Amino acid sequence: MATPPGFREPARAIAVDDLARALHYIGSGREGKVEAAMQSAMLEEELVRAPSRKRAAAAARSRAGFTVIELLIVVAIVGILAAIAIPAFSAYRADAFNAHSLAGLNSLAKAEEAYFASHGSYTSAMANLPPYYPPDGITLTIDSADRFAFEASARHPQGDHTYRWDSDAGGLQP
């Protein structure tokens, strides 16, 4: 049996007598009455389903957030990651400051060698060195200097290592 145009499959909430009325109108050839019967059946369906839809929407809204346990687990994971990352970051930072002081010590050694090339001896005064530009924030000291060798040291305040240079022993010392 073919369904008339505009006829929709009845939903579960449609009353049995509305369905019987719709079938009666289909058999009698009065399609307009079928449409009216279906609209009344759909209105009844809306009245039956409306409260349950509202309850479903309210339940979905109440389940939209996170539970306290879920939040505690996330906070614990973030804490563990921070406990691992912060010391590693501090070590990388100290290594960078150490490299900065080593660069300053190398620059000082080159300036001492340039002074030696023009004067025939090393100097213990930084002011006597030719112009050079040591990195900022580094403590550079010339510990001793004579005609044949010089010793110097460099340290960055935020680094964890002091570097020494001894020209007589071959340069950078462990």
Summary of the structure (lengths in Angstrom):
residues: 174
radius of gyration: 44.3
end to end distance: 98.3
largest distance: 126.3
contacts: 423
relative contact order: 0.09
helix: 57%
strand: 12%
